[in-house]
Amino acid sequence: MSVTSEDFDRRTGPYRPELLAHCYRMLGSVHEAEDLVQETLLRAWRAFDRYDDRRASLRTWLHRIAANACLTALRDRARRPLPSDFVAANPDPDAPMVVGEVPWLQPLPDALLDPATVVAARGSLRLALVAAMQLLPPRQRAILILREVLDWSAAEVAEALATTPAAVNSGLQRARARLGAVAVHEEQVAEPADPEQRALLDRYVAAFERGDVTALTRLLTDDAVLEMPPVLNWYVGRERYGRFIARILALRGTDWRLLPTTANGQPALAAYVRDGDVHLPHTVQVFTLRNGRISRNVVFQDRAVFAAFGLTPLPAAGVAVS
């Protein structure tokens, strides 16, 4: 099948967001996922004259290429965990912070996906689930995505991964067992823009920006988790969470700006701290909410993450940012 590059881009373009979500689930890194989407499309372009639309839809064919491109890439890449997958919780919020020298899971900005992809994939992009998927062997990850997210049959997955349906079913069973503790059903996932969620985050922002740790901790569940890759220290419980926030405010001052965003289909904040005449990006914070309170905050302090979210310094005087 002979096509021009313009026609190829027109036909494959609508699938780029879901291919990015596919590669992100496999790799846990926005930048690596973007590279693998390009690799997928390059492989597809080179093989397009052999594509037969009577055997598979273009969407199916592209996801098959993406799955195998990711498996090839993962031969040379380390797993990307979160600190809570790596070390035990720290009981002392005043203990020295220790930086872990491993590649960490990154959040995926919803802005890199189209709204339809975010809605369709929201449950399977939850940060806790993607983090748990990074602990699976790569082939189990691929099987889980193709079977559970893309809803392929065992036979279709077996053909795509050059294995047998029995091996696919076995791999899926093992993957499900490993992920059972963190699996999130689609109907349990609320929209990040839900008014109650938005109001809760607004109260969190207001408490943080005025340095009111007591008010902030009232918004947490009793077992709230705070973790901060690349720092290995992470904390469980409202009291420890609050003590650590008090420590940060004492260290960095109380002149902050927290702007709403979304990541992994979850509510998130971009936090800026005053530094001279500007507010500099400090962290991206991704929240899990449960029963009207904050149950988890994963805080990313990583320039690569800032770049993915398009965070740049802001004038200290402040301007409205949409």
BELHUQUI-V346496 format. One record per residue. RES is the residue in three letters. PHI is phi in radians with two decimals (* if undefined). PSI is psi in whole degrees, 0 to 359 (999 if undefined). Layout:
RES;PHI;PSI + RES;PHI;PSI
//
This chain:
MET;*;114 + SER;-1.67;127 + VAL;-2.42;157 + THR;-1.41;164 + SER;-1.10;326 + GLU;-1.14;319 + ASP;-1.20;321 + PHE;-1.07;314 + ASP;-1.10;321 + ARG;-1.12;320 + ARG;-1.36;324 + THR;-1.59;340 + GLY;-0.91;316 + PRO;-1.06;341 + TYR;-1.66;355 + ARG;-1.06;315 + PRO;-1.04;316 + GLU;-1.28;332 + LEU;-1.17;322 + LEU;-1.09;316 + ALA;-1.08;319 + HIS;-1.04;308 + CYS;-1.17;326 + TYR;-1.12;317 + ARG;-1.02;321 + MET;-1.24;321 + LEU;-1.85;335 + GLY;1.26;13 + SER;-2.36;129 + VAL;-1.11;313 + HIS;-1.20;319 + GLU;-1.16;323 + ALA;-1.11;318 + GLU;-1.07;319 + ASP;-1.09;320 + LEU;-1.28;331 + VAL;-1.11;317 + GLN;-1.10;319 + GLU;-1.11;319 + THR;-1.04;313 + LEU;-1.20;326 + LEU;-1.15;316 + ARG;-1.09;319 + ALA;-1.13;319 + TRP;-1.08;315 + ARG;-1.16;332 + ALA;-1.82;7 + PHE;-1.12;331 + ASP;-1.20;347 + ARG;-1.81;359 + TYR;-1.26;131 + ASP;-2.09;107 + ASP;-1.24;354 + ARG;-1.39;341 + ARG;-1.66;327 + ALA;-2.76;148 + SER;-1.17;160 + LEU;-1.05;320 + ARG;-1.05;312 + THR;-1.07;317 + TRP;-1.09;318 + LEU;-1.18;319 + HIS;-1.16;326 + ARG;-1.10;316 + ILE;-1.12;318 + ALA;-1.07;317 + ALA;-1.03;315 + ASN;-1.30;326 + ALA;-1.12;320 + CYS;-1.16;319 + LEU;-1.09;320 + THR;-1.10;315 + ALA;-1.11;324 + LEU;-1.25;349 + ARG;-1.10;331 + ASP;-1.96;8 + ARG;-2.07;144 + ALA;-1.38;157 + ARG;-1.15;152 + ARG;-1.98;95 + PRO;-1.56;181 + LEU;-1.86;160 + PRO;-0.94;325 + SER;-1.20;344 + ASP;-1.58;356 + PHE;-2.02;318 + VAL;-2.44;167 + ALA;-1.29;156 + ALA;-1.06;147 + ASN;-1.62;128 + PRO;-1.41;351 + ASP;-2.12;103 + PRO;-1.13;349 + ASP;-1.71;2 + ALA;-1.22;153 + PRO;-0.97;141 + MET;-1.45;133 + VAL;-1.98;127 + VAL;-1.62;130 + GLY;-1.57;132 + GLU;-1.66;62 + VAL;-2.35;159 + PRO;-1.21;128 + TRP;-1.79;154 + LEU;-0.97;141 + GLN;-1.99;151 + PRO;-1.36;155 + LEU;-1.87;114 + PRO;-1.08;131 + ASP;-1.06;334 + ALA;-1.11;341 + LEU;-1.42;351 + LEU;-1.96;158 + ASP;-1.42;158 + PRO;-0.97;323 + ALA;-1.11;321 + THR;-1.17;320 + VAL;-1.08;314 + VAL;-1.14;314 + ALA;-1.17;327 + ALA;-1.86;5 + ARG;-0.96;312 + GLY;-1.08;321 + SER;-1.43;355 + LEU;-1.82;0 + ARG;-0.92;138 + LEU;-1.02;317 + ALA;-1.10;323 + LEU;-1.25;316 + VAL;-1.10;321 + ALA;-1.08;315 + ALA;-1.13;325 + MET;-1.11;331 + GLN;-1.16;342 + LEU;-1.49;350 + LEU;-1.41;151 + PRO;-1.02;147 + PRO;-0.93;319 + ARG;-1.16;325 + GLN;-1.15;322 + ARG;-1.01;312 + ALA;-1.07;316 + ILE;-1.07;314 + LEU;-1.05;316 + ILE;-1.15;313 + LEU;-1.17;322 + ARG;-1.42;312 + GLU;-1.55;323 + VAL;-1.56;311 + LEU;-1.56;351 + ASP;1.09;38 + TRP;-1.39;155 + SER;-1.31;162 + ALA;-1.04;323 + ALA;-1.15;320 + GLU;-1.15;319 + VAL;-1.15;318 + ALA;-1.05;318 + GLU;-1.14;318 + ALA;-1.13;323 + LEU;-1.79;10 + ALA;0.95;52 + THR;-2.43;199 + THR;-1.97;155 + PRO;-1.01;324 + ALA;-1.10;319 + ALA;-1.16;323 + VAL;-1.11;313 + ASN;-1.10;321 + SER;-1.15;315 + GLY;-1.10;321 + LEU;-1.15;319 + GLN;-1.08;317 + ARG;-1.16;320 + ALA;-1.13;317 + ARG;-1.07;319 + ALA;-1.09;320 + ARG;-1.20;326 + LEU;-1.68;0 + GLY;-0.95;325 + ALA;-1.27;339 + VAL;-2.07;1 + ALA;-1.02;137 + VAL;-2.13;119 + HIS;-1.35;147 + GLU;-0.94;319 + GLU;-1.23;348 + GLN;-1.58;355 + VAL;-1.75;117 + ALA;-1.52;157 + GLU;-1.18;139 + PRO;-1.02;333 + ALA;-1.55;5 + ASP;-0.92;132 + PRO;-0.97;321 + GLU;-1.17;320 + GLN;-1.12;316 + ARG;-1.07;318 + ALA;-1.13;321 + LEU;-1.11;314 + LEU;-1.16;325 + ASP;-1.06;319 + ARG;-1.17;323 + TYR;-1.10;314 + VAL;-1.05;313 + ALA;-1.07;317 + ALA;-1.14;318 + PHE;-1.16;314 + GLU;-1.18;336 + ARG;-1.72;6 + GLY;1.22;28 + ASP;-1.67;88 + VAL;-1.18;325 + THR;-1.07;314 + ALA;-1.14;322 + LEU;-1.10;316 + THR;-1.22;338 + ARG;-1.16;342 + LEU;-1.54;359 + LEU;-1.74;153 + THR;-1.28;162 + ASP;-1.05;328 + ASP;-1.84;28 + ALA;-0.99;142 + VAL;-1.95;137 + LEU;-2.21;120 + GLU;-2.37;156 + MET;-2.53;65 + PRO;-1.01;135 + PRO;-1.60;7 + VAL;-1.30;133 + LEU;-1.31;331 + ASN;-1.05;132 + TRP;-2.54;157 + TYR;-2.31;149 + VAL;-2.17;131 + GLY;1.94;146 + ARG;-1.05;319 + GLU;-1.16;315 + ARG;-1.20;320 + TYR;-0.99;310 + GLY;-1.10;319 + ARG;-1.10;322 + PHE;-1.21;319 + ILE;-1.06;319 + ALA;-1.06;321 + ARG;-1.09;317 + ILE;-1.15;318 + LEU;-1.13;323 + ALA;-1.19;326 + LEU;-1.38;317 + ARG;-1.87;0 + GLY;1.54;181 + THR;-2.03;13 + ASP;-1.68;90 + TRP;-2.16;157 + ARG;-2.26;128 + LEU;-2.05;119 + LEU;-1.94;136 + PRO;-1.26;144 + THR;-2.66;187 + THR;-2.41;151 + ALA;-2.66;141 + ASN;0.97;30 + GLY;1.21;20 + GLN;-2.18;156 + PRO;-1.17;145 + ALA;-2.59;165 + LEU;-2.32;143 + ALA;-1.77;118 + ALA;-1.77;130 + TYR;-2.06;142 + VAL;-2.11;145 + ARG;-1.17;132 + ASP;-2.49;95 + GLY;1.19;238 + ASP;-1.60;5 + VAL;-2.35;162 + HIS;-1.78;123 + LEU;-1.73;145 + PRO;-0.98;131 + HIS;-1.98;311 + THR;-2.69;159 + VAL;-1.95;128 + GLN;-2.08;124 + VAL;-1.95;125 + PHE;-1.87;144 + THR;-1.94;130 + LEU;-1.99;141 + ARG;-2.51;125 + ASN;0.93;44 + GLY;1.34;14 + ARG;-2.38;168 + ILE;-1.53;122 + SER;-1.83;343 + ARG;-2.75;142 + ASN;-2.36;114 + VAL;-1.78;117 + VAL;-1.88;120 + PHE;-1.87;123 + GLN;-2.07;86 + ASP;-2.65;124 + ARG;-1.04;325 + ALA;-1.12;323 + VAL;-1.18;317 + PHE;-1.00;317 + ALA;-1.11;319 + ALA;-1.09;326 + PHE;-1.56;359 + GLY;1.18;33 + LEU;-1.48;129 + THR;-2.34;163 + PRO;-1.00;149 + LEU;-2.05;145 + PRO;-1.03;140 + ALA;-1.08;330 + ALA;-1.15;333 + GLY;1.53;135 + VAL;-2.31;155 + ALA;-1.13;132 + VAL;-2.13;125 + SER;-1.49;999
//
